[in-house]
């Protein structure tokens, strides 16, 4: 079963596999943390597969053009995404929310000495999102059914109706599912096939 799951992940990248592997090797050699993965038996939540460093590299270059002060990773797993962006945006506050105990403990351990990184164990589908005051939300597809993300995004949009600019980053979703969202606008996307890649959306509220 483990071999089958790993083979499924590898083959999903097809012609981009060598580029994906190259970036994985480079960042792991350079000491980037949060590289463990876990396969889920949950009916709703997907396998905990870390976001490819190649995608994170491309996303980083785009985020450098926007202002954000609080970054929230919904389903942060072992902490790869937070570690990557913390290394590149050290002035930003980071919040990671993880449901599963093993991943939460691993992530908590990595950031135990960092004062501007908060790791919480809870079900983010039940989070009110108001208390954290984030203005950049990252989803490395945490659902087995892509459409399950829509009500979460709609809830975040409602709770951020007074903020001027709010960023949403969606990784490894079917990009067509976001067409139903009218209040956020796609500003960047990059896909290597129908559901491998990322989209970045912006919520702009008029002052």
trRosetta pair geometry for C-beta under 8 A, 3 or more apart (Angstrom, degrees):
i j d omega theta_ij theta_ji phi_ij phi_ji
1 4 5.6 -55 -148 35 29 114
1 5 6.5 28 155 -18 64 105
1 39 7.8 -171 141 98 106 167
2 5 5.9 -57 -151 35 30 109
2 6 6.4 27 154 -16 65 107
2 39 7.4 -149 -110 -7 68 144
3 6 5.8 -57 -148 39 31 110
3 7 6.2 32 154 -20 66 108
4 7 5.7 -54 -146 37 29 112
4 8 6.4 35 152 -24 63 104
5 8 5.6 -50 -150 30 32 115
5 9 6.7 32 153 -18 63 102
5 39 5.5 -45 -148 -95 170 139
5 47 7.0 161 -165 -111 128 160
6 9 5.8 -53 -153 33 34 111
6 10 6.4 32 152 -18 66 107
7 10 5.7 -55 -146 37 33 112
7 11 6.1 24 161 -13 68 110
8 11 6.3 -60 -142 41 24 104
8 12 6.5 35 156 -34 60 106
9 12 5.9 -54 -155 20 28 116
9 13 7.8 18 155 -14 58 100
9 49 6.2 -172 -116 -137 132 144
10 13 6.7 -69 -173 28 35 103
10 17 6.4 48 -174 -130 76 123
11 14 6.8 37 179 -70 53 62
12 193 7.5 -136 177 46 71 142
12 196 5.8 150 148 -67 101 138
13 16 4.8 -100 174 75 92 91
13 17 4.6 126 98 -82 112 67
13 20 5.1 -42 -168 -10 160 154
13 52 7.7 115 -98 -86 134 152
13 192 6.8 23 -149 101 65 149
13 196 6.3 -170 -98 -180 61 161
14 17 6.5 -155 89 -32 14 98
14 192 7.4 -177 52 143 101 114
14 193 6.8 90 17 -49 130 133
15 192 7.8 -156 63 -177 85 114
16 19 5.1 -59 -169 46 71 114
16 20 5.6 77 132 -29 87 102
16 54 7.6 -179 166 108 116 166
16 192 4.7 -45 -17 -151 151 154
16 196 7.9 -176 51 123 141 135
17 20 5.6 -57 -147 36 30 113
17 21 6.2 27 157 -17 67 107
18 21 5.8 -53 -144 39 31 110
18 22 6.2 39 154 -26 64 105
19 22 5.6 -50 -147 31 31 116
19 23 6.7 26 157 -13 63 104
19 54 5.9 79 134 -112 93 149
20 23 6.3 -62 -155 38 28 105
20 24 6.4 30 150 -21 64 108
20 52 5.3 -59 -143 -150 101 134
20 53 8.0 128 -161 48 59 76
20 54 5.2 -92 -109 -3 57 138
21 24 5.5 -54 -148 34 34 116
21 25 6.4 34 156 -20 67 105
22 25 6.0 -58 -152 35 28 109
22 26 6.4 27 154 -20 64 108
22 54 7.9 70 67 -77 83 112
23 26 5.6 -52 -143 35 34 113
23 27 6.3 21 164 -9 67 109
23 52 6.9 74 83 166 130 88
23 53 4.2 -165 140 91 106 105
23 54 4.1 161 23 -65 160 76
23 57 6.2 -116 -144 -12 135 139
24 27 6.6 -68 -149 42 24 99
24 28 6.1 17 161 -14 64 116
24 52 7.2 -70 -66 -150 96 74
24 53 5.5 159 -84 19 48 121
24 54 7.9 -44 -38 -26 71 88
25 28 6.1 -62 -141 41 25 107
25 29 6.0 26 161 -20 64 111
26 29 6.1 -62 -151 36 23 110
26 30 6.4 11 155 -10 61 114
26 53 7.4 -165 64 119 93 150
27 30 5.6 -61 -145 44 33 109
27 32 4.2 -23 167 23 94 141
27 53 4.5 -161 7 -133 149 155
27 84 7.5 -7 -159 -107 142 104
28 31 7.9 86 178 -41 30 12
28 32 6.3 -78 -86 54 35 89
28 35 6.1 51 -105 -86 106 160
32 35 7.4 99 106 -53 83 109
32 53 7.4 111 85 -107 159 128
32 80 7.3 61 150 -146 105 78
32 83 6.0 134 -166 123 78 121
32 84 6.2 35 -155 -87 129 77
32 87 7.1 -84 -109 -13 94 157
33 78 7.9 -119 149 138 79 100
33 79 6.6 -2 114 95 95 112
33 80 7.3 -145 110 -101 46 57
33 83 4.9 -148 63 -133 81 166
33 110 5.2 170 125 -138 142 129
34 50 6.5 137 131 -116 87 132
34 77 7.1 101 -175 102 102 97
34 78 4.5 158 -154 111 67 86
34 79 3.7 -128 -102 82 124 70
34 80 3.3 -165 111 -64 114 53
34 81 7.3 -110 127 9 153 45
34 82 7.2 143 -72 49 163 81
34 83 4.8 -180 -2 7 128 134
34 84 7.8 -100 53 -25 133 85
34 106 7.8 125 -120 133 62 109
34 107 6.9 44 -115 -107 103 78
34 110 6.3 -1 -65 -80 86 173
35 50 6.1 -72 -134 -6 44 166
35 78 7.0 -76 32 94 20 140
35 80 6.0 94 -76 -91 47 117
36 50 7.7 112 65 -39 31 121
36 77 7.8 -168 80 161 78 103
36 78 4.4 126 51 -68 93 164
36 103 7.8 -163 91 -113 113 76
36 106 6.1 -76 42 -176 141 164
37 47 7.2 33 175 158 103 101
37 48 5.6 180 -156 102 60 77
37 49 5.2 29 -140 -112 128 50
37 50 5.9 -108 -78 -7 96 85
37 77 7.7 -13 -115 -167 55 136
37 78 7.6 -97 -70 -1 37 129
38 47 6.9 -164 99 -165 51 72
38 48 4.3 26 51 47 85 118
38 77 7.7 -178 25 -144 100 98
38 100 7.1 -143 86 114 152 161
38 102 6.6 119 -80 88 158 130
38 103 6.3 -117 15 -62 138 107
39 47 4.7 -25 -125 -123 56 109
39 48 7.6 -121 -65 32 21 72
40 45 5.3 -126 -163 102 159 88
40 46 6.0 138 31 143 141 19
40 47 5.0 -150 9 -88 90 44
40 48 6.6 108 -48 -17 101 77
40 100 7.8 -127 -107 -64 98 145
40 144 7.9 -134 86 -59 130 108
42 45 4.2 19 87 45 143 93
42 144 7.9 -167 98 -24 81 122
43 144 7.2 -98 163 28 38 148
44 143 6.5 -45 168 -137 71 80
44 144 6.3 -152 -169 21 22 104
44 145 7.5 -55 -143 21 63 98
44 148 6.6 142 -166 -129 96 167
45 75 7.4 176 -148 -122 110 127
45 99 6.6 -126 -90 55 161 147
45 100 7.8 -179 120 -42 156 108
45 142 5.9 -33 -145 163 83 86
45 143 6.7 -67 -117 -105 39 45
45 144 7.1 52 92 -21 10 90
46 49 7.7 -59 133 12 107 97
46 141 6.0 9 32 129 160 88
46 142 5.7 -174 33 -179 98 28
46 143 5.6 34 -24 88 104 10
46 144 5.0 157 -82 -66 77 59
48 75 7.7 -152 -111 170 87 98
48 77 4.4 146 -164 -118 112 111
48 78 7.3 107 155 -16 128 87
48 100 7.1 -102 -48 37 140 145
48 103 5.7 -141 -136 -87 166 144
49 140 7.9 -140 80 149 69 116
50 77 6.3 -159 -86 105 71 155
50 78 6.9 -52 -77 46 111 105
50 80 4.2 58 -146 13 122 159
50 81 7.6 -171 -155 -38 81 79
50 140 7.6 -16 -159 162 33 161
51 55 5.7 -99 171 73 99 124
51 56 5.7 110 114 -54 115 101
51 80 6.4 -173 40 99 80 123
51 81 5.6 59 25 -78 129 103
51 140 4.4 -111 -62 -117 107 134
51 171 5.3 11 -122 136 117 166
51 172 7.7 -152 -116 -10 80 117
52 55 4.7 89 71 5 92 101
52 56 7.1 -163 97 -5 48 86
53 56 5.2 -54 -144 40 41 114
53 57 6.1 50 154 -27 70 101
53 84 7.2 -174 -124 -108 80 140
54 57 5.8 -50 -151 30 28 115
54 58 6.8 23 153 -12 61 105
55 58 5.9 -59 -152 39 34 107
55 59 6.1 33 152 -20 69 108
55 171 6.0 100 148 -134 152 121
55 190 7.6 176 -129 86 81 118
55 197 7.1 173 -111 -146 118 37
55 198 5.4 121 -164 -23 117 126
56 59 5.6 -54 -142 39 32 112
56 60 6.2 42 155 -29 65 103
56 80 7.9 -119 -61 141 154 99
56 81 6.8 -158 -106 -121 123 68
56 84 4.9 -20 174 151 146 161
56 85 7.6 -122 -163 -54 108 81
57 60 5.8 -49 -151 26 27 115
57 61 7.2 26 153 -18 58 101
58 61 6.0 -53 -158 29 35 111
58 62 7.0 28 149 -13 64 105
58 190 5.9 -62 140 47 152 164
58 198 7.5 162 88 43 116 128
59 62 5.7 -61 -156 38 38 109
59 63 6.1 34 152 -20 73 109
59 169 6.2 60 -148 -146 134 138
59 171 8.0 -53 -61 -78 144 114
59 198 6.1 -36 -76 103 112 165
59 200 7.1 146 -134 -67 89 123
60 63 5.8 -56 -141 38 30 109
60 64 6.6 43 156 -33 61 101
60 84 7.4 -112 -68 149 123 105
60 85 7.0 -167 -100 -105 94 75
60 88 5.3 -32 -145 143 127 170
61 64 5.9 -45 -158 16 30 119
62 65 6.3 -58 -175 23 43 109
62 66 7.7 13 143 -1 69 109
62 188 5.1 -110 -140 36 149 176
62 200 6.0 -174 129 -4 147 164
63 66 5.8 -72 -155 44 48 102
63 68 7.3 -58 -165 24 101 125
63 85 7.6 -14 82 -131 165 114
63 89 7.4 -69 124 -53 127 141
63 136 7.5 59 -137 -142 119 147
63 167 7.4 94 -119 174 91 169
63 200 7.9 -153 -70 -127 76 148
66 165 7.2 -146 -165 144 109 139
66 167 6.2 105 127 -67 156 137
66 202 7.9 -150 -120 -102 145 119
67 165 7.2 88 66 73 87 137
68 71 6.4 84 128 -71 126 81
68 92 6.7 30 103 -125 83 125
68 135 5.0 -159 -140 94 88 98
68 136 4.1 49 -175 -37 156 123
68 165 7.9 -110 -82 108 81 103
68 167 5.8 -65 -75 15 141 126
69 91 8.0 -62 -133 126 74 89
69 92 6.0 -167 -157 -130 34 72
69 93 6.4 32 150 19 72 95
69 135 6.5 47 38 36 72 119
70 92 6.9 173 -87 -174 23 85
70 93 4.7 -18 -109 71 76 105
70 94 7.8 175 -158 -81 55 24
70 95 6.8 22 -180 -4 96 110
70 132 6.9 170 157 152 139 85
70 133 6.0 81 37 104 166 75
70 134 4.2 -127 115 -118 107 58
70 135 5.8 92 52 17 86 74
70 136 6.9 172 89 29 48 83
71 82 7.5 158 106 -118 118 75
71 85 6.1 -115 139 119 170 148
71 89 7.4 101 -25 85 143 139
71 92 5.4 44 -8 151 111 132
71 93 7.2 172 23 87 69 51
71 94 5.1 -20 69 -110 99 70
71 95 7.1 177 90 27 49 70
71 134 6.7 85 -127 -150 5 111
71 136 4.6 -28 -109 80 69 116
71 138 6.7 27 -180 -15 94 115
72 94 7.8 154 -87 -163 35 51
72 95 4.5 -17 -110 70 78 106
72 96 7.7 170 -158 -82 54 30
72 97 7.1 16 -174 -4 97 106
72 132 6.1 70 -87 139 135 146
72 134 3.9 -49 -20 -100 117 169
72 136 6.9 159 21 86 67 58
72 137 5.2 -17 68 -111 100 67
72 138 6.9 -174 91 22 49 78
73 76 4.1 86 106 -95 118 93
73 81 5.0 147 -119 89 141 128
73 82 5.4 -108 -1 -57 146 94
73 94 7.3 11 -4 -171 104 96
73 95 7.2 -177 25 92 66 54
73 96 4.7 -9 62 -112 108 76
73 97 7.1 -177 89 26 60 66
73 138 4.7 -23 -108 67 67 116
73 140 7.6 5 -161 1 98 102
74 97 5.6 -6 -124 57 53 112
74 124 4.6 -176 -150 133 96 168
74 137 6.4 17 -16 -170 116 95
74 138 6.8 176 17 78 74 57
74 139 5.6 -17 60 -94 112 74
74 142 6.5 -111 120 -4 85 145
74 152 7.4 136 170 165 163 144
75 97 7.0 -13 -40 89 33 79
75 98 6.5 85 -146 -109 33 61
75 99 7.1 -18 -110 1 75 97
75 124 6.6 -107 -43 23 70 136
75 139 7.2 55 34 -140 115 62
75 140 6.7 -133 91 57 108 82
75 142 3.3 -180 -47 -92 172 141
76 79 5.9 31 152 -90 107 51
76 81 6.5 -125 -142 50 75 109
76 82 5.9 15 -153 -22 124 120
76 96 3.2 4 -41 -161 169 108
76 97 6.2 122 -10 46 103 35
76 98 4.9 -83 49 -58 84 100
76 103 7.7 162 88 148 66 114
76 107 5.7 93 111 -133 113 159
76 119 6.9 -119 72 -130 152 92
77 80 6.8 -13 85 13 120 93
77 81 7.8 92 43 5 106 101
77 98 6.4 175 -44 -114 17 122
77 103 4.9 -85 -155 -162 44 133
77 107 6.9 134 105 -64 38 125
77 140 7.5 -51 -6 70 126 134
78 103 5.5 -100 -63 -147 62 81
78 106 4.6 -35 -130 110 87 131
78 107 5.5 -169 -158 -66 29 82
78 110 7.5 93 166 -20 73 140
79 82 5.1 -61 -160 49 74 110
79 83 5.3 76 140 -28 93 104
79 96 6.4 -30 -106 -108 77 170
79 106 7.0 -148 2 116 108 86
79 107 3.9 148 -48 -129 107 86
79 110 4.9 -165 76 54 162 149
79 111 6.5 -166 -140 -25 147 111
79 119 7.4 -40 -91 -100 112 133
80 83 5.9 -63 -147 38 25 110
80 84 6.2 26 158 -21 64 109
81 84 5.9 -55 -149 33 28 112
81 85 6.5 9 162 -3 64 109
81 138 5.9 178 163 131 147 153
81 140 6.3 -156 -56 -31 142 133
82 85 6.4 -65 -144 46 28 97
82 86 5.7 33 158 -25 66 113
82 94 4.9 115 -148 173 105 142
82 96 5.1 -63 -49 -63 147 122
82 107 7.6 76 38 -158 136 111
82 111 7.1 -33 119 -64 134 143
82 117 6.4 104 169 -142 130 121
83 86 5.7 -56 -141 36 25 114
83 87 6.5 28 158 -21 61 105
83 110 6.5 -61 -77 154 121 141
83 111 7.8 -139 -81 -68 83 101
84 87 6.1 -62 -160 31 26 109
84 88 6.8 -1 153 1 62 113
85 88 5.6 -67 -145 50 39 102
85 89 5.4 -17 170 30 80 108
85 92 7.2 -47 143 67 105 141
85 94 7.1 144 88 -98 109 126
86 89 6.9 -71 -115 64 21 68
86 90 6.3 59 176 -102 61 58
86 92 7.5 -129 -108 67 55 97
86 94 5.7 -57 -78 -27 103 152
86 114 7.3 -10 -162 -152 150 156
86 117 6.4 -12 -100 -77 142 126
87 90 7.2 5 -143 -66 16 89
89 92 4.3 19 133 2 113 124
92 116 7.6 141 101 146 38 130
92 136 8.0 -25 -162 37 138 138
93 116 5.0 -114 -113 -175 65 95
93 117 7.7 -180 -165 -81 55 39
93 118 7.7 15 176 3 97 101
94 116 6.6 81 20 129 78 79
94 117 4.5 -6 68 -116 108 78
94 118 7.1 179 96 29 58 63
95 117 7.8 179 -78 -159 31 51
95 118 4.9 -10 -113 68 74 101
95 119 7.9 166 -161 -84 46 33
95 120 7.1 -1 -171 4 91 109
95 132 5.5 -28 -36 -156 178 129
95 134 6.2 -109 35 -74 129 124
96 107 5.9 -124 116 166 151 143
96 111 7.9 139 18 16 133 156
96 117 7.3 15 -1 -177 105 93
96 118 7.2 -177 28 94 66 53
96 119 4.6 -11 66 -114 107 75
96 120 7.1 171 88 26 55 65
97 119 8.0 175 -78 -159 29 51
97 120 5.2 -17 -108 70 72 97
97 121 7.9 142 -159 -108 58 16
97 122 5.9 -52 -157 59 104 86
97 124 4.4 106 115 -71 142 114
97 127 6.7 -43 -138 -57 165 151
98 103 5.1 -135 -177 106 139 108
98 104 4.3 -179 91 -82 120 80
98 107 6.0 136 -10 23 154 150
98 119 7.0 -6 12 -171 110 95
98 120 7.6 156 27 83 65 48
98 121 6.0 -39 78 -109 77 63
99 104 7.7 -141 75 -50 15 116
99 121 7.1 100 -131 -165 19 70
99 122 7.0 -47 -98 110 62 21
99 123 5.2 50 -108 -95 111 63
99 124 7.3 -104 -54 0 96 78
100 103 4.7 64 80 21 103 108
100 104 6.4 -177 88 -15 49 92
101 104 5.6 -61 -144 38 28 114
101 105 6.2 26 162 -20 67 107
101 121 6.9 39 -104 -144 56 142
102 105 6.1 -57 -150 34 27 108
102 106 6.6 25 154 -16 62 108
103 106 5.7 -56 -149 37 33 112
103 107 6.1 29 155 -17 67 110
104 107 5.9 -61 -147 39 28 109
104 108 6.0 30 156 -22 66 110
104 119 6.8 150 -158 156 74 112
104 121 4.2 36 -141 -92 158 107
105 108 5.7 -51 -141 36 29 114
105 109 6.4 34 157 -24 61 106
106 109 5.9 -58 -155 31 27 113
106 110 6.9 29 151 -22 62 104
107 110 5.9 -53 -155 28 34 112
107 111 6.8 -5 162 11 67 109
107 119 5.1 174 121 -142 109 146
108 111 6.7 -82 -150 53 26 86
108 112 6.4 57 154 -74 66 85
108 119 4.8 -155 -89 87 69 142
109 112 5.9 -18 -148 -31 30 116
111 114 4.5 -59 -166 34 83 120
111 117 4.3 -92 -172 102 138 139
111 119 5.9 133 60 -26 130 123
114 117 4.1 26 107 24 125 115
122 126 7.3 -111 161 66 102 100
122 127 6.6 105 114 -76 126 100
123 126 4.8 47 93 18 104 107
123 127 7.5 -164 99 -35 53 82
124 127 4.7 -28 -150 -4 55 127
124 152 7.3 51 126 -142 95 132
125 148 7.9 -39 -110 165 129 107
125 152 6.2 -82 -119 -87 66 114
127 132 7.9 6 172 -8 127 128
128 131 6.6 71 75 -3 107 93
128 159 6.9 150 162 -110 68 152
129 132 6.3 -64 -157 37 45 108
129 134 7.4 -79 -163 34 87 102
129 155 6.6 134 10 128 138 99
129 156 5.3 -132 -167 -108 170 73
129 159 4.8 124 87 85 112 156
129 160 7.6 -64 136 -42 124 94
130 133 7.6 22 170 -62 40 62
130 159 5.2 -117 -73 -165 79 122
134 137 6.1 104 117 -71 131 78
135 160 7.4 136 -111 -144 68 133
135 163 5.9 -161 -110 -179 108 151
135 165 6.8 66 180 96 121 66
135 166 5.0 -116 -154 -113 69 70
135 167 6.8 66 143 18 68 80
136 166 7.4 -166 -72 -165 38 59
136 167 4.3 3 -117 62 78 110
136 168 8.0 -169 -155 -71 48 28
136 169 7.3 25 -180 -9 88 108
137 156 6.1 -8 -46 -163 165 161
137 166 7.4 23 -2 169 102 100
137 167 7.0 -180 26 96 62 62
137 168 5.2 -10 65 -113 101 67
137 169 7.0 -173 93 26 51 72
138 169 4.7 -11 -114 64 69 114
138 171 7.6 13 -174 -5 85 112
139 142 6.5 -101 -160 0 83 95
139 149 6.0 82 -173 -137 160 133
139 152 8.0 125 -94 98 137 137
139 168 7.5 4 5 -174 108 87
139 169 6.8 176 29 90 65 61
139 170 5.2 -4 66 -113 110 63
139 171 6.7 -175 96 25 59 73
139 173 7.4 27 110 -40 118 126
140 171 4.6 -16 -116 64 62 124
140 172 6.7 41 -168 29 63 113
141 146 6.9 -41 -137 -110 117 79
141 149 7.6 -81 -125 -54 66 137
141 170 7.5 61 -65 -173 77 77
141 171 6.2 -117 -14 89 81 65
141 172 4.4 -98 2 88 128 96
141 173 5.3 164 -86 -66 112 74
142 149 7.9 119 47 -87 82 101
143 146 6.3 146 87 -98 114 23
143 147 8.0 -117 121 53 148 39
143 148 4.1 -173 -146 59 154 123
143 149 5.9 -146 9 -47 139 84
144 148 7.8 49 52 5 58 139
145 148 4.9 95 81 -22 92 105
146 149 6.4 -43 178 10 53 110
146 173 5.0 122 -145 -150 115 87
146 174 5.1 142 78 23 180 97
146 177 5.2 -174 129 -22 119 162
146 195 7.6 -114 -76 -132 141 122
147 150 5.6 -22 -172 -4 62 118
147 177 5.8 -143 -89 -148 67 134
148 151 7.4 -49 -171 29 46 97
148 152 7.5 40 141 -10 66 112
149 152 5.5 -67 -162 42 48 115
149 153 6.0 45 148 -22 82 107
149 170 7.3 106 149 -125 161 116
149 173 6.7 -63 22 -109 154 141
149 177 7.5 93 56 117 108 137
150 153 5.9 -58 -148 36 30 108
150 154 6.3 29 156 -18 66 108
150 177 6.8 -115 -63 159 109 107
150 180 6.8 6 -134 75 133 125
150 181 7.1 -155 -139 -65 87 103
151 154 5.4 -53 -142 39 35 114
151 155 6.3 41 156 -24 66 104
152 155 5.8 -55 -153 33 30 113
152 156 6.6 29 151 -17 63 105
153 156 5.6 -54 -149 36 34 111
153 157 6.3 39 152 -23 66 104
153 168 6.5 50 -133 -136 111 151
153 181 6.3 -41 117 -106 136 143
153 184 7.3 -81 171 5 120 148
154 157 5.6 -50 -148 32 32 115
154 158 6.6 33 154 -19 63 103
154 181 7.3 -144 -75 -117 80 98
155 158 5.9 -54 -152 34 31 110
155 159 6.3 17 156 -8 65 112
156 159 5.9 -65 -145 46 30 104
156 160 6.0 9 161 -4 68 117
156 166 7.6 -174 147 154 104 146
156 168 7.6 128 98 -92 144 116
157 160 6.2 -73 -142 48 24 97
157 161 7.2 61 152 -70 59 76
157 166 7.8 177 -110 78 57 144
157 181 7.8 175 -50 -160 153 111
157 183 5.2 107 -168 87 142 137
157 184 6.5 -115 -98 -42 124 107
157 203 5.9 -174 -123 -111 86 145
158 161 6.0 -15 -165 -40 34 112
160 163 4.7 -41 -176 25 88 120
160 166 4.8 47 150 -61 151 160
160 203 6.3 89 101 97 125 152
160 205 7.6 -157 132 -29 77 135
161 205 6.1 130 -175 -109 44 143
162 205 6.7 -158 -144 120 9 164
163 166 5.3 81 95 -52 132 105
163 203 7.5 64 83 100 102 113
163 205 6.0 110 76 24 45 132
164 204 7.1 -7 167 -149 57 61
164 205 5.9 -116 -118 59 27 86
164 207 6.3 -8 -103 -56 100 105
165 202 6.3 -27 -156 -165 90 103
165 203 7.0 146 -156 78 38 62
165 204 5.9 -2 -101 -103 72 68
165 205 7.9 -141 -59 23 34 75
166 202 7.2 142 73 -160 47 53
166 203 4.1 -8 57 53 99 113
166 205 7.9 42 -1 -11 102 102
167 200 6.5 -20 -165 -170 101 97
167 201 7.3 143 -160 79 50 51
167 202 6.0 -23 -102 -102 62 69
167 203 7.8 -137 -60 20 20 79
168 184 6.0 5 20 -165 135 155
168 200 7.1 155 82 -159 54 48
168 201 4.2 -13 61 61 107 100
168 202 7.5 -158 21 -69 80 25
168 203 7.1 71 -17 -21 108 98
169 198 6.4 -4 -174 -172 86 120
169 199 7.7 169 -152 86 44 48
169 200 5.3 -12 -104 -106 73 79
169 201 7.9 -165 -71 24 31 70
170 173 4.8 -40 163 17 115 131
170 175 7.7 139 99 -109 127 68
170 178 6.8 -171 20 -61 166 139
170 198 6.4 158 84 -155 52 67
170 199 4.8 -5 58 57 104 91
170 200 7.8 -172 22 -79 71 33
170 201 7.2 33 -5 -3 109 107
171 197 7.6 -138 -146 115 60 27
171 198 4.6 -22 -101 -98 70 98
172 195 6.0 49 -171 156 59 78
172 196 5.8 2 -114 -116 80 48
172 197 7.2 132 -79 37 46 34
172 198 7.5 -15 -24 -77 52 67
173 177 6.2 -93 162 41 114 122
173 178 7.4 84 112 -34 138 106
173 195 6.5 -89 142 -147 16 84
173 199 7.3 -67 58 20 109 112
174 177 5.2 86 84 -17 94 104
174 194 6.2 -3 -123 153 81 92
174 195 4.9 -36 -75 -94 63 100
175 178 6.4 -50 -172 23 53 109
175 189 6.2 73 -132 -156 144 145
175 191 6.2 -95 -26 -61 137 143
175 194 7.8 -138 17 -174 89 54
175 195 7.8 -165 -14 -103 71 51
175 197 7.3 -25 -50 78 121 113
175 199 5.3 126 -126 -46 103 134
176 179 5.7 -22 -173 -11 57 118
177 180 7.1 -39 174 13 51 105
178 181 5.2 -40 -169 20 69 118
178 184 7.7 -67 -175 83 111 113
178 186 7.1 109 112 -67 134 111
178 199 6.4 -150 23 96 159 158
178 201 6.8 -144 -177 -63 144 141
181 184 5.2 -11 138 42 123 98
181 201 7.4 12 99 -153 141 161
183 203 6.2 23 135 -128 92 96
184 201 4.2 52 153 159 119 126
184 202 6.5 163 -161 74 81 28
184 203 4.8 -49 -100 -75 88 77
185 201 6.3 153 74 -157 30 79
185 202 5.5 -28 62 60 85 83
185 203 7.9 147 15 -86 72 33
185 204 7.1 -15 19 7 119 106
186 189 6.0 -12 -175 -36 123 114
186 199 5.7 -53 -130 -171 108 112
186 200 7.3 106 -155 75 62 47
186 201 5.4 -47 -91 -97 50 78
187 200 5.5 -56 62 101 90 95
187 201 6.7 136 6 -126 83 25
187 202 5.0 43 -26 -9 130 115
188 199 7.2 163 92 -157 57 46
188 200 4.3 15 55 43 97 114
189 197 6.9 66 175 136 82 121
189 198 6.7 -158 -143 102 60 51
189 199 4.2 -8 -105 -108 102 75
189 200 7.0 -161 -72 19 56 65
190 197 5.1 -147 107 -166 57 110
190 198 5.8 12 54 52 84 79
191 194 7.2 33 170 -118 137 9
191 195 7.9 14 -148 -53 119 7
191 196 6.6 117 -159 80 75 52
191 197 3.1 -143 -107 24 53 161
191 198 7.6 -176 -75 23 66 34
192 196 5.1 -44 57 98 95 107
192 197 5.5 162 5 -67 65 102
193 196 4.9 40 45 34 91 103
193 197 7.4 173 42 -21 46 107
